[in-house]
């Protein structure tokens, strides 16, 4: 039996173990900043799987370790989830963690506790088959990703002083290999008008009209943004419109719009901000890149600007080639190499810190944030095998 066959056989042997671990994680509600329960549960799973070390850092990230070599690989999955949404849209309880018909059901099964459940099993397999002497593997269950992608990895790199040679991001890829995605940023534009009685609107300057004109120009801007052959087109859209006035019988003296800007290759924050500033030139308006700062469940307040850089890894990069070889060794076929539609911790791991990233995760991307979220146990098994085999190959 080849090593790949041995690893896959162990992943299949532990399929119930992986599914049950995921079920336990799903049952613990874990919104951003409120991950303490699921962090403690994941740490315990790492300890029970025989990891050399498992701890919770100052921000609340769960960090497991196997090995102590110079070559450092990290396998990352975030442990916070979005909220449950409208209960009537679900066919089962979102926090049931039910295992049924070959699936594990519930919020976080795909986005994103499935990855951590699979990497715990991968760690168990690596402990059993033996890790190469020159390798250290970190398994990171990261926090606050849904609120602020990559904040957790800024902390791991800058405060924990862990900087791997490469990172596997376990966000859902439908078992494809992903090598990038568009960046994003959050922009706020505030408009200051002059109030007057609404019976004589000509005496004032209506902030709602200013913001409305800007919003229509931003709609046009979206149509002419840059396109990348791999990552696709940049985009911008208004996601919130807020206004105020002294009364409903007064011209609005303040309005604010919130922009979600997706950045394709070659676009950055200076370009995006200047495009909006050009639109509001001559208006009494302020264009701002927003900042994120929130207190984690540990009590630590930590933040960053809401700029999440675009990233992509070339297909001939060693980390992608290792992933393709790993997939072929295990499953005797070539994987699809593609990209995420949404954003991940890769924005800081590679977008800021330039660490090579490969994406491979259980579950379908379109199930993320959706009702009736569920992940195939077959996907969990194959992901577990992939993570263990990748460590050996890389």
DOTOR-107434 format. One record per residue (C-alpha): residue in one letter; x, y, z. Coordinates in pm, whole numbers, plus 50000, padded with zeros to 5 digits. Layout:
// DOTOR-107434
pt code->A&X->X&Y->Y&Z->Z;
...
//
This chain:
// DOTOR-107434
pt code->X&X->50000&Y->50000&Z->50000;
pt code->X&X->50138&Y->50341&Z->49900;
pt code->X&X->50158&Y->50626&Z->50151;
pt code->X&X->49875&Y->50807&Z->49969;
pt code->X&X->49657&Y->50494&Z->49992;
pt code->X&X->49744&Y->50457&Z->50361;
pt code->X&X->49653&Y->50821&Z->50437;
pt code->X&X->49326&Y->50799&Z->50244;
pt code->X&X->49237&Y->50473&Z->50420;
pt code->X&X->49296&Y->50636&Z->50759;
pt code->X&X->49085&Y->50939&Z->50662;
pt code->X&X->48802&Y->50702&Z->50566;
pt code->X&X->48848&Y->50502&Z->50887;
pt code->X&X->48807&Y->50827&Z->51084;
pt code->X&X->48506&Y->50955&Z->50889;
pt code->X&X->48271&Y->50919&Z->51188;
pt code->X&X->48529&Y->51083&Z->51415;
pt code->X&X->48555&Y->51383&Z->51180;
pt code->X&X->48179&Y->51414&Z->51136;
pt code->X&X->48115&Y->51393&Z->51510;
pt code->X&X->48380&Y->51656&Z->51584;
pt code->X&X->48219&Y->51888&Z->51331;
pt code->X&X->47876&Y->51821&Z->51482;
pt code->X&X->48008&Y->51927&Z->51824;
pt code->X&X->48148&Y->52252&Z->51682;
pt code->X&X->47824&Y->52339&Z->51499;
pt code->X&X->47620&Y->52303&Z->51820;
pt code->X&X->47816&Y->52588&Z->51980;
pt code->X&X->47700&Y->52924&Z->51846;
pt code->X&X->48010&Y->53125&Z->51755;
pt code->X&X->47952&Y->53471&Z->51612;
pt code->X&X->48254&Y->53697&Z->51557;
pt code->X&X->48395&Y->53804&Z->51891;
pt code->X&X->48193&Y->53535&Z->52071;
pt code->X&X->48398&Y->53225&Z->51985;
pt code->X&X->48513&Y->53125&Z->52334;
pt code->X&X->48304&Y->52807&Z->52355;
pt code->X&X->48401&Y->52675&Z->52015;
pt code->X&X->48766&Y->52774&Z->52069;
pt code->X&X->48783&Y->52568&Z->52388;
pt code->X&X->48613&Y->52275&Z->52215;
pt code->X&X->48856&Y->52284&Z->51921;
pt code->X&X->49156&Y->52306&Z->52156;
pt code->X&X->49031&Y->51998&Z->52340;
pt code->X&X->48992&Y->51811&Z->52009;
pt code->X&X->49353&Y->51893&Z->51921;
pt code->X&X->49470&Y->51765&Z->52259;
pt code->X&X->49268&Y->51444&Z->52225;
pt code->X&X->49411&Y->51391&Z->51874;
pt code->X&X->49762&Y->51390&Z->52022;
pt code->X&X->49889&Y->51727&Z->51901;
pt code->X&X->50226&Y->51826&Z->52049;
pt code->X&X->50079&Y->52158&Z->52164;
pt code->X&X->49740&Y->52332&Z->52166;
pt code->X&X->49675&Y->52679&Z->52301;
pt code->X&X->49452&Y->52986&Z->52267;
pt code->X&X->49644&Y->53305&Z->52191;
pt code->X&X->49579&Y->53660&Z->52310;
pt code->X&X->49322&Y->53732&Z->52039;
pt code->X&X->49142&Y->53400&Z->52083;
pt code->X&X->49290&Y->53204&Z->51791;
pt code->X&X->49332&Y->52833&Z->51861;
pt code->X&X->49682&Y->52727&Z->51763;
pt code->X&X->49777&Y->52362&Z->51750;
pt code->X&X->50125&Y->52237&Z->51663;
pt code->X&X->50279&Y->51910&Z->51551;
pt code->X&X->50654&Y->51880&Z->51496;
pt code->X&X->50939&Y->52119&Z->51555;
pt code->X&X->51125&Y->52144&Z->51224;
pt code->X&X->51251&Y->52441&Z->51026;
pt code->X&X->51003&Y->52398&Z->50740;
pt code->X&X->50676&Y->52552&Z->50864;
pt code->X&X->50333&Y->52479&Z->50717;
pt code->X&X->50005&Y->52619&Z->50853;
pt code->X&X->49653&Y->52490&Z->50792;
pt code->X&X->49394&Y->52758&Z->50864;
pt code->X&X->49019&Y->52764&Z->50917;
pt code->X&X->48815&Y->53031&Z->51093;
pt code->X&X->48582&Y->52927&Z->51375;
pt code->X&X->48337&Y->53219&Z->51379;
pt code->X&X->48018&Y->53211&Z->51174;
pt code->X&X->47756&Y->53450&Z->51049;
pt code->X&X->47423&Y->53459&Z->51232;
pt code->X&X->47142&Y->53213&Z->51165;
pt code->X&X->46912&Y->53433&Z->50957;
pt code->X&X->46540&Y->53372&Z->50913;
pt code->X&X->46450&Y->53046&Z->51091;
pt code->X&X->46165&Y->52986&Z->50845;
pt code->X&X->46418&Y->52946&Z->50562;
pt code->X&X->46575&Y->52642&Z->50729;
pt code->X&X->46447&Y->52285&Z->50691;
pt code->X&X->46631&Y->52184&Z->51010;
pt code->X&X->46758&Y->52361&Z->51321;
pt code->X&X->47068&Y->52564&Z->51225;
pt code->X&X->47260&Y->52452&Z->51534;
pt code->X&X->47149&Y->52090&Z->51536;
pt code->X&X->47475&Y->51946&Z->51404;
pt code->X&X->47264&Y->51656&Z->51282;
pt code->X&X->47444&Y->51384&Z->51084;
pt code->X&X->47203&Y->51257&Z->50819;
pt code->X&X->47219&Y->51093&Z->50474;
pt code->X&X->47595&Y->51140&Z->50441;
pt code->X&X->47597&Y->51507&Z->50547;
pt code->X&X->47665&Y->51712&Z->50858;
pt code->X&X->47398&Y->51980&Z->50889;
pt code->X&X->47404&Y->52329&Z->51032;
pt code->X&X->47548&Y->52678&Z->51041;
pt code->X&X->47924&Y->52666&Z->51001;
pt code->X&X->47934&Y->52319&Z->50846;
pt code->X&X->48069&Y->52474&Z->50525;
pt code->X&X->48169&Y->52821&Z->50642;
pt code->X&X->48381&Y->52729&Z->50816;
pt code->X&X->48407&Y->52465&Z->51088;
pt code->X&X->48429&Y->52184&Z->50832;
pt code->X&X->48789&Y->52281&Z->50756;
pt code->X&X->48903&Y->52274&Z->51122;
pt code->X&X->48722&Y->51943&Z->51186;
pt code->X&X->48905&Y->51795&Z->50887;
pt code->X&X->49243&Y->51934&Z->50988;
pt code->X&X->49213&Y->51787&Z->51339;
pt code->X&X->49178&Y->51448&Z->51173;
pt code->X&X->49473&Y->51527&Z->50945;
pt code->X&X->49679&Y->51604&Z->51255;
pt code->X&X->49579&Y->51274&Z->51412;
pt code->X&X->49683&Y->51092&Z->51093;
pt code->X&X->50019&Y->51273&Z->51082;
pt code->X&X->50088&Y->51177&Z->51443;
pt code->X&X->50020&Y->50813&Z->51356;
pt code->X&X->50217&Y->50789&Z->51031;
pt code->X&X->50500&Y->51012&Z->51153;
pt code->X&X->50591&Y->51366&Z->51051;
pt code->X&X->50915&Y->51435&Z->50863;
pt code->X&X->51181&Y->51558&Z->51109;
pt code->X&X->51234&Y->51893&Z->50937;
pt code->X&X->50866&Y->52001&Z->50946;
pt code->X&X->50646&Y->52199&Z->51184;
pt code->X&X->50271&Y->52211&Z->51117;
pt code->X&X->50049&Y->52473&Z->51278;
pt code->X&X->49672&Y->52422&Z->51278;
pt code->X&X->49496&Y->52755&Z->51329;
pt code->X&X->49132&Y->52793&Z->51428;
pt code->X&X->49104&Y->53167&Z->51373;
pt code->X&X->48859&Y->53425&Z->51507;
pt code->X&X->48666&Y->53731&Z->51386;
pt code->X&X->48714&Y->53647&Z->51017;
pt code->X&X->48350&Y->53708&Z->50925;
pt code->X&X->48378&Y->54063&Z->51063;
pt code->X&X->48730&Y->54139&Z->50943;
pt code->X&X->48905&Y->53893&Z->50709;
pt code->X&X->49271&Y->53848&Z->50793;
pt code->X&X->49277&Y->54039&Z->51122;
pt code->X&X->49346&Y->53710&Z->51299;
pt code->X&X->49648&Y->53641&Z->51079;
pt code->X&X->49790&Y->53989&Z->51133;
pt code->X&X->49789&Y->53895&Z->51501;
pt code->X&X->49942&Y->53549&Z->51444;
pt code->X&X->50226&Y->53693&Z->51234;
pt code->X&X->50290&Y->54019&Z->51420;
pt code->X&X->50217&Y->53917&Z->51781;
pt code->X&X->50255&Y->53538&Z->51797;
pt code->X&X->50559&Y->53564&Z->51565;
pt code->X&X->50449&Y->53267&Z->51354;
pt code->X&X->50533&Y->53313&Z->50985;
pt code->X&X->50488&Y->52989&Z->50789;
pt code->X&X->50650&Y->52900&Z->50459;
pt code->X&X->50303&Y->52836&Z->50320;
pt code->X&X->49940&Y->52822&Z->50438;
pt code->X&X->49649&Y->52602&Z->50334;
pt code->X&X->49326&Y->52801&Z->50368;
pt code->X&X->49043&Y->52553&Z->50427;
pt code->X&X->48750&Y->52774&Z->50322;
pt code->X&X->48505&Y->52581&Z->50098;
pt code->X&X->48635&Y->52511&Z->49747;
pt code->X&X->48417&Y->52209&Z->49654;
pt code->X&X->48745&Y->52011&Z->49673;
pt code->X&X->48899&Y->52224&Z->49399;
pt code->X&X->49233&Y->52398&Z->49442;
pt code->X&X->49205&Y->52776&Z->49467;
pt code->X&X->49489&Y->53021&Z->49413;
pt code->X&X->49342&Y->53365&Z->49474;
pt code->X&X->49046&Y->53597&Z->49491;
pt code->X&X->48960&Y->53964&Z->49453;
pt code->X&X->49036&Y->54200&Z->49736;
pt code->X&X->48786&Y->54430&Z->49897;
pt code->X&X->48752&Y->54747&Z->50099;
pt code->X&X->48481&Y->54938&Z->50282;
pt code->X&X->48442&Y->55306&Z->50198;
pt code->X&X->48216&Y->55562&Z->50363;
pt code->X&X->48120&Y->55889&Z->50196;
pt code->X&X->47962&Y->56162&Z->50411;
pt code->X&X->47778&Y->56461&Z->50262;
pt code->X&X->47716&Y->56782&Z->50455;
pt code->X&X->47437&Y->57008&Z->50333;
pt code->X&X->47253&Y->57311&Z->50471;
pt code->X&X->46914&Y->57278&Z->50634;
pt code->X&X->46620&Y->57501&Z->50553;
pt code->X&X->46244&Y->57476&Z->50590;
pt code->X&X->46117&Y->57226&Z->50339;
pt code->X&X->45857&Y->57476&Z->50218;
pt code->X&X->46151&Y->57669&Z->50069;
pt code->X&X->46407&Y->57403&Z->49970;
pt code->X&X->46596&Y->57652&Z->49752;
pt code->X&X->46729&Y->57817&Z->50068;
pt code->X&X->46915&Y->57502&Z->50170;
pt code->X&X->47155&Y->57250&Z->50020;
pt code->X&X->47004&Y->56903&Z->50028;
pt code->X&X->47258&Y->56640&Z->50133;
pt code->X&X->47029&Y->56362&Z->50007;
pt code->X&X->47047&Y->56504&Z->49655;
pt code->X&X->47426&Y->56519&Z->49673;
pt code->X&X->47448&Y->56159&Z->49792;
pt code->X&X->47194&Y->56045&Z->49533;
pt code->X&X->47387&Y->56205&Z->49246;
pt code->X&X->47705&Y->56043&Z->49375;
pt code->X&X->47534&Y->55704&Z->49406;
pt code->X&X->47421&Y->55718&Z->49043;
pt code->X&X->47775&Y->55803&Z->48932;
pt code->X&X->47910&Y->55514&Z->49139;
pt code->X&X->47669&Y->55285&Z->48953;
pt code->X&X->47830&Y->55407&Z->48628;
pt code->X&X->48180&Y->55364&Z->48775;
pt code->X&X->48103&Y->54998&Z->48839;
pt code->X&X->48053&Y->54942&Z->48467;
pt code->X&X->48399&Y->55071&Z->48369;
pt code->X&X->48618&Y->54907&Z->48633;
pt code->X&X->48919&Y->54695&Z->48538;
pt code->X&X->48900&Y->54328&Z->48440;
pt code->X&X->49156&Y->54053&Z->48510;
pt code->X&X->49155&Y->53738&Z->48299;
pt code->X&X->49170&Y->53514&Z->48609;
pt code->X&X->49011&Y->53708&Z->48894;
pt code->X&X->48746&Y->53883&Z->48686;
pt code->X&X->48613&Y->54237&Z->48710;
pt code->X&X->48638&Y->54486&Z->48992;
pt code->X&X->48308&Y->54606&Z->49134;
pt code->X&X->48159&Y->54875&Z->49354;
pt code->X&X->47809&Y->54912&Z->49492;
pt code->X&X->47620&Y->55119&Z->49747;
pt code->X&X->47515&Y->54894&Z->50036;
pt code->X&X->47374&Y->55154&Z->50277;
pt code->X&X->47219&Y->55502&Z->50250;
pt code->X&X->47161&Y->55703&Z->50569;
pt code->X&X->47034&Y->56060&Z->50599;
pt code->X&X->46918&Y->56301&Z->50865;
pt code->X&X->46755&Y->56641&Z->50896;
pt code->X&X->46624&Y->56858&Z->51182;
pt code->X&X->46271&Y->56736&Z->51104;
pt code->X&X->46060&Y->56587&Z->50829;
pt code->X&X->45974&Y->56946&Z->50739;
pt code->X&X->46338&Y->57038&Z->50680;
pt code->X&X->46592&Y->56993&Z->50403;
pt code->X&X->46842&Y->56720&Z->50486;
pt code->X&X->47173&Y->56855&Z->50614;
pt code->X&X->47353&Y->56516&Z->50627;
pt code->X&X->47368&Y->56196&Z->50424;
pt code->X&X->47605&Y->55903&Z->50417;
pt code->X&X->47658&Y->55612&Z->50178;
pt code->X&X->47852&Y->55293&Z->50242;
pt code->X&X->48038&Y->55133&Z->49950;
pt code->X&X->48146&Y->54773&Z->49910;
pt code->X&X->48440&Y->54779&Z->49668;
pt code->X&X->48580&Y->54457&Z->49524;
pt code->X&X->48930&Y->54492&Z->49383;
pt code->X&X->49063&Y->54293&Z->49091;
pt code->X&X->49430&Y->54249&Z->49005;
pt code->X&X->49607&Y->54584&Z->48966;
pt code->X&X->49355&Y->54777&Z->49178;
pt code->X&X->49449&Y->54905&Z->49524;
pt code->X&X->49309&Y->55132&Z->49793;
pt code->X&X->49462&Y->55455&Z->49653;
pt code->X&X->49305&Y->55393&Z->49312;
pt code->X&X->48966&Y->55306&Z->49459;
pt code->X&X->48956&Y->55604&Z->49695;
pt code->X&X->49063&Y->55846&Z->49420;
pt code->X&X->48789&Y->55718&Z->49188;
pt code->X&X->48526&Y->55806&Z->49450;
pt code->X&X->48691&Y->56138&Z->49537;
pt code->X&X->48673&Y->56236&Z->49171;
pt code->X&X->48299&Y->56168&Z->49167;
pt code->X&X->48227&Y->56388&Z->49470;
pt code->X&X->48467&Y->56669&Z->49375;
pt code->X&X->48297&Y->57005&Z->49433;
pt code->X&X->48051&Y->56858&Z->49682;
pt code->X&X->48089&Y->56912&Z->50056;
pt code->X&X->48180&Y->56546&Z->50099;
pt code->X&X->48436&Y->56334&Z->50283;
pt code->X&X->48561&Y->55998&Z->50151;
pt code->X&X->48701&Y->55759&Z->50413;
pt code->X&X->48848&Y->55411&Z->50426;
pt code->X&X->48692&Y->55263&Z->50738;
pt code->X&X->48876&Y->55101&Z->51028;
pt code->X&X->48781&Y->54788&Z->51221;
pt code->X&X->48838&Y->54766&Z->51593;
pt code->X&X->48652&Y->54523&Z->51812;
pt code->X&X->48714&Y->54354&Z->52144;
pt code->X&X->48767&Y->53979&Z->52118;
pt code->X&X->48628&Y->53729&Z->52366;
pt code->X&X->48966&Y->53743&Z->52545;
pt code->X&X->48909&Y->54114&Z->52621;
pt code->X&X->49176&Y->54230&Z->52376;
pt code->X&X->49093&Y->54519&Z->52143;
pt code->X&X->49274&Y->54480&Z->51812;
pt code->X&X->49210&Y->54635&Z->51472;
pt code->X&X->49312&Y->54715&Z->51115;
pt code->X&X->49188&Y->54925&Z->50826;
pt code->X&X->48910&Y->54769&Z->50623;
pt code->X&X->49135&Y->54719&Z->50322;
pt code->X&X->49178&Y->54357&Z->50221;
pt code->X&X->49426&Y->54333&Z->49931;
pt code->X&X->49376&Y->54133&Z->49615;
pt code->X&X->49598&Y->53826&Z->49585;
pt code->X&X->49671&Y->53544&Z->49348;
pt code->X&X->49937&Y->53273&Z->49323;
pt code->X&X->50067&Y->53174&Z->48980;
pt code->X&X->49968&Y->52828&Z->48868;
pt code->X&X->50332&Y->52717&Z->48833;
pt code->X&X->50418&Y->52822&Z->49191;
pt code->X&X->50556&Y->52538&Z->49403;
pt code->X&X->50268&Y->52556&Z->49653;
pt code->X&X->50009&Y->52506&Z->49376;
pt code->X&X->50214&Y->52235&Z->49205;
pt code->X&X->50242&Y->52054&Z->49540;
pt code->X&X->49866&Y->52078&Z->49581;
pt code->X&X->49800&Y->51941&Z->49234;
pt code->X&X->50042&Y->51652&Z->49295;
pt code->X&X->49880&Y->51580&Z->49633;
pt code->X&X->49533&Y->51568&Z->49476;
pt code->X&X->49654&Y->51341&Z->49196;
pt code->X&X->49839&Y->51110&Z->49438;
pt code->X&X->49525&Y->51064&Z->49646;
pt code->X&X->49246&Y->51061&Z->49390;
pt code->X&X->49420&Y->50963&Z->49064;
pt code->X&X->49290&Y->51263&Z->48870;
pt code->X&X->49374&Y->51626&Z->48809;
pt code->X&X->49199&Y->51887&Z->49021;
pt code->X&X->49026&Y->52198&Z->48895;
pt code->X&X->49238&Y->52503&Z->48977;
pt code->X&X->49022&Y->52811&Z->49030;
pt code->X&X->48945&Y->53105&Z->49265;
pt code->X&X->48703&Y->53208&Z->49538;
pt code->X&X->48420&Y->53451&Z->49471;
pt code->X&X->48430&Y->53578&Z->49830;
pt code->X&X->48716&Y->53695&Z->50051;
pt code->X&X->48929&Y->53490&Z->50296;
pt code->X&X->49219&Y->53522&Z->50539;
pt code->X&X->49441&Y->53509&Z->50230;
pt code->X&X->49404&Y->53889&Z->50210;
pt code->X&X->49658&Y->53931&Z->50487;
pt code->X&X->49848&Y->53600&Z->50466;
pt code->X&X->49944&Y->53664&Z->50104;
pt code->X&X->49797&Y->54006&Z->50019;
pt code->X&X->49993&Y->54182&Z->50297;
pt code->X&X->50255&Y->53937&Z->50427;
pt code->X&X->50330&Y->53764&Z->50092;
pt code->X&X->50319&Y->53411&Z->50234;
pt code->X&X->50222&Y->53155&Z->49965;
pt code->X&X->49862&Y->53036&Z->50003;
pt code->X&X->49672&Y->52744&Z->49856;
pt code->X&X->49298&Y->52702&Z->49902;
pt code->X&X->49140&Y->52360&Z->49953;
pt code->X&X->48829&Y->52299&Z->50158;
pt code->X&X->48524&Y->52078&Z->50203;
pt code->X&X->48183&Y->52202&Z->50097;
pt code->X&X->48032&Y->52410&Z->49819;
pt code->X&X->48106&Y->52782&Z->49822;
pt code->X&X->47744&Y->52868&Z->49742;
pt code->X&X->47634&Y->52714&Z->50074;
pt code->X&X->47830&Y->52977&Z->50269;
pt code->X&X->47598&Y->53212&Z->50463;
pt code->X&X->47296&Y->53032&Z->50316;
pt code->X&X->47008&Y->52856&Z->50492;
pt code->X&X->47019&Y->52474&Z->50499;
pt code->X&X->47398&Y->52482&Z->50513;
pt code->X&X->47545&Y->52131&Z->50507;
pt code->X&X->47867&Y->51953&Z->50413;
pt code->X&X->47925&Y->51610&Z->50267;
pt code->X&X->48109&Y->51364&Z->50493;
pt code->X&X->48288&Y->51245&Z->50178;
pt code->X&X->48427&Y->51598&Z->50141;
pt code->X&X->48544&Y->51597&Z->50503;
pt code->X&X->48723&Y->51264&Z->50450;
pt code->X&X->48897&Y->51381&Z->50132;
pt code->X&X->48996&Y->51713&Z->50287;
pt code->X&X->49148&Y->51532&Z->50588;
pt code->X&X->49352&Y->51313&Z->50355;
pt code->X&X->49458&Y->51611&Z->50142;
pt code->X&X->49591&Y->51813&Z->50437;
pt code->X&X->49796&Y->51519&Z->50570;
pt code->X&X->49931&Y->51427&Z->50226;
pt code->X&X->50013&Y->51789&Z->50138;
pt code->X&X->50234&Y->51818&Z->50447;
pt code->X&X->50426&Y->51506&Z->50338;
pt code->X&X->50461&Y->51626&Z->49977;
pt code->X&X->50550&Y->51988&Z->50047;
//
